[in-house]
Amino acid sequence: MDVGMADLKWRFRAMSPAEVNQGTVVREFFEDEPINTRLVREAIQNSLDAALGKTRDAAGAGPVRVRFALGGINNPLPMAKAARYCNGIAPHLAEIDELDAGLREQAGSGNPAASGMPYIVVEDAGTQGLGGDWTEYDTTDPDNHFYWFFRNIGLSGKGDSDNGSWGLGKWVFPDASHVSAYLAVTRRPDGETLLMGQTVLTKHTINGQRYDPVGYFGVQNHDDLTLPLQLSNPEQRPFIEQCIADFDLQFRNESGLSLIVPFPRVGSGKAAAADDADADDAVGVDLNELIAAVVHNYFYPIIAGKLEVIIDAGNDDAGNGTNPTVVSADTISGVVDRLDLPATGERSIGSYRRLFAMCRDSINRRPTDYEVLPALPSSDRTRYDESQLTAWRERYQAGEVLAFRIGTDVDRRGEGKKATGLRLYLQQDATLTEGHDYYVRGTLSIYGHMDFIRPHREACALMVVDETEPLAAMLRDSEPPAHTYWRPDSSRAFNRWVAARHRIQAVRNTPGNLLRLLEMPTDTVQKDAFTDIFFWDGNRPRPTNTRIRESTGGYNTDRGKSDGHRPPDFDITRTGNGFRVTIASGSTDPPTRAFLQVAYETTGGNPLSRYVPSDFRLHGRRRGEALPLQMGGCRVEPGKDGNELFLQIDNPEDFVIEVSGFHPLRDVFVKVERVDDTANADDSP
């Protein structure tokens, strides 16, 4: 039946006495990301997943275009116009303690837009919009995008080739609003245009009646289901057209989705440090931070011509306008030059220029121009032809970009193994003092893995896993909702894929393993080259009946007597401002467990007994607390003190552990011991 305009307002479902109160915890999944980063990542991720190129010839589809418009911050919608978009929401906002005090006071007076309504707009074109039956409230149809966007939280209909998978990313739109709300205008390929709104507040009570946190702006049908306004409905058409004009939506004649975020959390200047999410939230949505987030998170699809982003600042308080910033394949280098970036590091102008050149090389390179490896690499050079390693090493040291196509397989439970792979690009740059690495799955930058090759000075690496590869689906399943890194211990990946832990760890270690092969000299490693800096007790007896047992407060060691001299179990070598531990070359009885201790050298006594946590930590609870750690062929568990690690060596051939970030003017003492395999299983950590 047709639904008219008489019931157009915000509605919240009244809860029954039997219902359990539930808090909104979605923000916790994104708390490590500053507000500008999470808004950019999730908004563009959804747009790219909805690209028309996925449903028709990609060559004729053109790039996805995404526009962030901030003009409504300095030029709010006047109260008279804003009132039509606030109908019914005031009494609910007035009961939300977390709401901005000024807005809550205005809502209590009956009009949250008494001072006008500031807003931002995020819209896309070249996408499918929200297709599907908008009256459906329970379906498994993956193509009903309207249903998945509006009627689900924590559920997703996306497929293997999509960037997202958790059904939580759309939360960034209410997160960017002080009233946790947004209005959506979607233009569909079938010619229909729809308008509906959603807000995600908290559980609240009005006159003794509890209300659900989720509210909708629209009209109700006979089943009390909130439905969108339709442009094809003559009675509803004027409201939609007025909304498009009020908020100056630009892509009105192309299929796509426009999100209007009222009362946005806005900034007044440069955001805080990248590792301080709370401070950045205080700054809020900020023009320059949005531009920087676009470049850092979506450099690859932009350079590939799959994405263009427009950041429109609108007019300032004096009414002076500026030209929008367009980030495209042709303009991205110039945009970076205008950003306020650090002088060094992976987000410096120089590093971005190098990265962009590698991206263009990867996009233009022919399939026959790749070095092909049939399996994920090991750092064991005996597995490779020495003449081939020498040729690669010479090209690498000459500054050439080495391009590898690397094969592997993945095994989804119930489906069997499938061949798959990745692409890796390596280049040496003498201007670098630490390794720079970048990782891309599909079109999304997985920036949580940066610093994996930091100990490899002068190295730059770009890893790309194409969205059509089965490997991309497994890696996506290992990612948290923010999709920032690959977790070998992900229960989601474990439940869906056979041997997921080993494969994910091997993928993460791929750049480091290849770099070790390229940087390793052809002659025999001189094991005592750094004995004046690093401790290595290769000539000391090794205890063979060492036992590890758990006790109150942590792990203790109970060392027994040695049964005589034995060859060393491990090689310890220096790497920049850190060290690397591997199984000793020629070892015939490699250990499966080990205990690692590290300390700064002292002029007398045992360095380990003089360690203090303020020196450094090998493990920590907070992000950035521990030194960068890279490992392969093993798992680690924290020891009692911050300078101790237990190592479970799953694959001795691929075993390596690297620690970097020590003070450049301090000497480092390293001790690593075999933990006897004959120890009681009950005593194992």
VEXLUM-522919 format. One record per residue (C-alpha): residue in one letter; x, y, z. Coordinates in pm, whole numbers, plus 50000, padded with zeros to 5 digits. Layout:
AXYZ/...
//
This chain:
M500005000050000/D501145036149947/V502345054050256/G501785091450275/M503605119850452/A501435123250760/D503575098850958/L506985111950848/K509115114851164/W511785098251377/R510545066751553/F511995044851827/R510565010951915/A509025008452262/M510634979752453/S508614953652642/P509334946053010/A510834912352913/E513564927052691/V517174929452808/N518904963252805/Q521864963752566/G524604989652538/T526145001352211/V529694987152199/V530494990751828/R532865019851890/E535194996752082/F536014978451757/F537375010751604/E538865028151908/D542455025451781/E541555045851471/P541205083851484/I537785096251376/N539015109851040/T540705076850957/R537745054951042/L535305077450854/V537465076650541/R538305039550559/E534775026950616/A532945051250385/I535225044950087/Q535405007650162/N531605005350130/S531675025649808/L534335003849645/D532444972349747/A529364986449570/A531244996549252/L529314992648929/G532464976648786/K531664945748996/T528364940748815/R529324949948460/D532364954348238/A534884971448463/A536584987548164/G533405007048086/A532325014448442/G534755042448524/P536165049948869/V534125051549186/R533855087949297/V533485096849665/R532825132149789/F533335145150144/A531585179050171/L532235200250481/G530495232250368/G527615226950610/I529945231150907/N530385268650856/N527005273050686/P524435253550889/L520985246550753/P518685273850891/M516325264251170/A513195267250954/K514555242150702/A516215219550959/A512995214651156/R511575191050891/Y514485166950947/C514155167351329/N510475158651362/G509985134651653/I513585131451771/A513725159352035/P512215140452334/H514585111252275/L517695133152251/A516715151452569/E517085118652763/I520595109752639/D523165118552907/E526115114752667/L524715141352433/D526455175052400/A525005197152676/G523955224752437/L522155200852204/R520455183252494/E519195216652624/Q517865226252282/A516255191952245/G514625196252585/S513055228252458/G511635208652165/N514005218851883/P517575205051865/A518145227251558/A517205259651732/S520575274051628/G520495257851286/M521805224051179/P525495220551083/Y526185189850869/I528645171350650/V527905150350341/V529575118150226/E528335106349887/D529435083849605/A528755078449235/G529605049849005/T528135025749259/Q524985004449279/G523275024149553/L521075005249799/G519224980649580/G516764954149685/D513284952149837/W513074979650101/T510024963350265/E512044931950348/Y512954928150717/D514494893250721/T516364878150427/T519634861650329/D519684877249981/P523224891749941/D521964915949673/N519444933249899/H521834961149993/F519074982750144/Y518274955050392/W521914949050491/F522584986350534/F519514996550734/R518204965850909/N521344948651042/I524164955851285/G527004930651296/L525704910550999/S526874913650641/G525854900650301/K529244908150142/G531184882349942/D534804870549921/S535904898049682/D534644926549904/N536744947250141/G534344945950436/S532784916050609/W531654924350964/G528574945850899/L529854972451140/G531534997950913/K528365018350852/W528505027451220/V531095054251136/F528335076851005/P526375079951333/D529745079951511/A530635112251328/S527425128951454/H526785143751799/V523235129851774/S524485096451632/A522285100551324/Y522395101850945/L520015106150653/A520535084850343/V519475093649988/T520145064749750/R519835066149373/R519385031249230/P520165017848882/D516465009248846/G515715046848841/E514195049149190/T515475073049457/L514825066049826/L515285086150146/M515445072550501/G517325080550822/Q518755061151114/T520145069751457/V521925047751710/L521575063352055/T521545044552384/K518695028152569/H516565056352714/T513345061152909/I510575086652851/N507725088653105/G508545053853233/Q508665037552888/R511975022652768/Y512965027852405/D515345008752180/P518615026952092/V517985024351715/G515575049451564/Y514435055051204/F513315085351004/G510655076050750/V507055065350724/Q505415034450870/N503425007550696/H500634986550848/D503234963451011/D504874992751196/L507954988450975/T509655021450891/L509925025750515/P511835050650300/L510315078950098/Q510135071749723/L510805096949448/S508255078449233/N505535086249490/P504025120249389/E503225128749751/Q506745121049874/R508715134449577/P508775171349688/F510365162250023/I513175142549857/E513835170049603/Q513915195949884/C516395174350079/I518685171649776/A518595209649741/D518945217350114/F522125196850149/D523475204449799/L523875168049695/Q526015167349381/F525575132549235/R521805135249199/N521665121148844/E523945090948896/S523375058749085/G524985058949426/L524455067649791/S524535101349973/L524875102450353/I524015134350543/V525525135950893/P523795162651107/F525505179951401/P528935165351312/R531875161951546/V534115188251389/G537665200151441/S539395233151468/G542875224551353/K545495197551313/A544625164751478/A546595149651761/A549195122351726/A548095092251524/D548375068951825/D546085090452044/A542555082551929/D540865100852219/A542725133052146/D541825130451779/D538155125751866/A538345158852053/V539535175051732/G536845157751528/V536315157651153/D539045179151001/L539725188450636/N543485182050629/E543225150250831/L540565137050592/I542845143450294/A545795126450465/A543605096450554/V542415093250192/V546005092450064/H547305068050322/N544425043450311/Y543515043249942/F546665052149748/Y546515019549550/P543005021449394/I543515058749335/I546735053149137/A545105023448961/G542315046448838/K539595028149032/L538855056649273/E538645094449281/V537985113449603/I536745149249631/I537135168449957/D535025199849940/A535575225150220/G532775248150101/N532735284350217/D534395297650530/D532725319650793/A533235350250573/G531585333250276/N534815328350084/G534965295649893/T537895274049791/N538245248949511/P537635212949620/T540665190349658/V540475161949404/V542625131449479/S543035110849162/A545745091948976/D546835124648813/T546725146849123/I547745124849418/S551425134749407/G550575171849408/V548105166749693/V550785150049905/D553175178949840/R550655202650004/L550095181750316/D551795188850647/L553715156150675/P556675144850888/A560155148750740/T560945111650770/G559125078550807/E556525059750608/R554175089850592/S556755114850469/I556585131050125/G559675112350008/S558305078750118/Y554975085249947/R556715094749621/R558675062149631/L555495042649711/F553515058949429/A556275050049182/M556165013749297/C552355013449261/R552545026748906/D555235000948829/S552994973248962/I549994985048761/N551904988748433/R554074957648465/R553384928748226/P552794893548364/T556014881848196/D558034908048388/Y557714890148722/E560024866548905/V557884836148989/L558154817549320/P555954786549346/A555684788949726/L555924814750005/P559624821550063/S561794808750342/S564844827350469/D566834795050424/R568954802750119/T569874766150066/R566414761749913/Y567264784849623/D569634784849332/E572654805349438/S573164820649095/Q569554832649093/L569944847849439/T573104865349324/A571344879949020/W568424892449231/R570814906749488/E572754926349225/R569574940849075/Y568244949449420/Q571484966849523/A571374986649198/G568035001749305/E565864982249060/V562304973149162/L562134935249197/A558634921849124/F557614887249245/R554534866249182/I554434842249474/G552214811549478/T550634793049767/D547364775449844/V544554779350095/D542084753450221/R538604765350316/R536944739750541/G534634717750340/E535874730250002/G539454717449970/K542634734549859/K542724762249601/A545794776749430/T546294813549501/G549064839149548/L550234874649597/R552474900749440/L555484916149614/Y557654945649507/L561024952849670/Q563414981649616/Q566564993449788/D566875030549864/A570095043050021/T568285073650163/L566315051950408/T567525045050761/E564825019050831/G562624996650621/H559305009750484/D556544984650404/Y552984987250273/Y550304960550242/V547164960850025/R544314935650021/G541934942249735/T541804980149737/L542314985550111/S545584994750279/I546294971250573/Y548394996650754/G548624978051085/H551534957750942/M553804987150874/D557184983651048/F557454946050982/I560664951950784/R561884981350988/P565194963851074/H565994960650702/R567584994450645/E567265008950294/A564404985050204/C560994994650066/A558294968150013/L554794967849866/M552644936549898/V549404933349700/V546824905549738/D544274909449461/E540614908649569/T539854878849342/E542484856749506/P541224830449755/L544084841949979/A542344875950009/A539244859350150/M541274841250417/L543204872450513/R539964892250535/D538574866450776/S541634871350997/E541164909051025/P539374927351310/P536314948651220/A538544978351137/H540444956650883/T543824970550985/Y546014939351021/W546144901450969/R545854880751287/P547364845651276/D545464836451594/S542064848051463/S539334823651572/R537234834551275/A539964824151030/F540654792251227/N537004781651209/R536774787550833/W540214777350703/V542554747750750/A546064756950878/A545124793950878/R547634803451149/H550624789850958/R549564804550624/I548794839350762/Q552064840650951/A553964829550641/V552304857150436/R553214883250695/N556814871250696/T557174870550317/P558844904950269/G561274899050556/N562224864350435/L562984876550084/L564934906150214/R567074883350428/L567954864050112/L568754895949922/E570814911450200/M572704879850298/P576254879150159/T577214849349947/D580084839350172/T579674822350508/V578234843450787/Q580944853151039/K579314842751364/D581664862451591/A581474894951392/F579454912751661/T580724896551980/D581844930752101/I578224942052088/F576044911052116/F576414882352361/W576444847352213/D577304817952435/G577994792852158/N580984778152348/R579154773052674/P577524740652784/R573814738752703/P571454725952974/T569464696552836/N567024690853121/T565794726353166/R562204727153283/I559624755053264/R556834755353517/E554074780053589/S554044795953930/T552334825154101/G553284857453935/G554624842853612/Y557104817553480/N560304806953657/T563244786753526/D564544755653698/R567914748453539/G569494714353579/K572944701253503/S574364697853156/D575254663953017/G578324678252845/H579264701652566/R577064703952257/P576984725251942/P575154758451964/D571424757251898/F571024793051775/D572754819951572/I572414855751695/T573264883851455/R572964921351457/T570354939251238/G570534977251253/N569374987151601/G568284951951692/F569094915151652/R567944883551478/V567824848151618/T567744817651388/I568504780651424/A572254775151405/S573384765051059/G574154727951044/S572054720051350/T571064683351346/D568824684951653/P566974718351638/P565024727551953/T561244730751952/R561094753852254/A563344781452377/F563634809152637/L564824843652525/Q566174870652758/V567504904752660/A569064933652852/Y571314963352801/E574984956052873/T576444967153207/T580014973853313/G579874946353572/G577654918653697/N574854900653516/P573014924053275/L569804903953310/S569634910653683/R569864948053620/Y567064950353362/V564314975553439/P561064979553238/S561915015753157/D564795002652940/F562454985552691/R559774958752675/L559464928352447/H555744925552523/G553154949652656/R549424954952692/R549184988952526/R549794997152162/G553295010552108/E554524997952446/A556624968952312/L559554969852070/P558794959551709/L558834921751682/Q558914900851364/M558814863151371/G558414832751152/G558014795751217/C557214801251582/R554774814051842/V555664835652140/E554374838652494/P555364866452734/G557714858653015/K557474870653373/D559494901853300/G559244925353006/N562594913352868/E561624876452847/L559854855952582/F559044818952552/L559354805952195/Q557374776352062/I559254766951744/D556744750951506/N558954750651195/P562724751151260/E563494756250890/D561554789050882/F562264799251241/V563384834951289/I562694861551548/E563814897551509/V563614925651761/S564384961851672/G564124996251826/F566874994552090/H568715026052188/P571385032151921/L574025040952181/R573485011052412/D575024976352375/V572614947152387/F573034914352577/V571034885252428/K570614850852578/V568544823252421/E568364787952562/R566864755352449/V564054742952670/D564364705352686/D561604686652502/T561694659452768/A560304682753030/N557004672353180/A554014682452968/D552344694553286/D555154719353334/S554834734452985/P553814770652955/
//
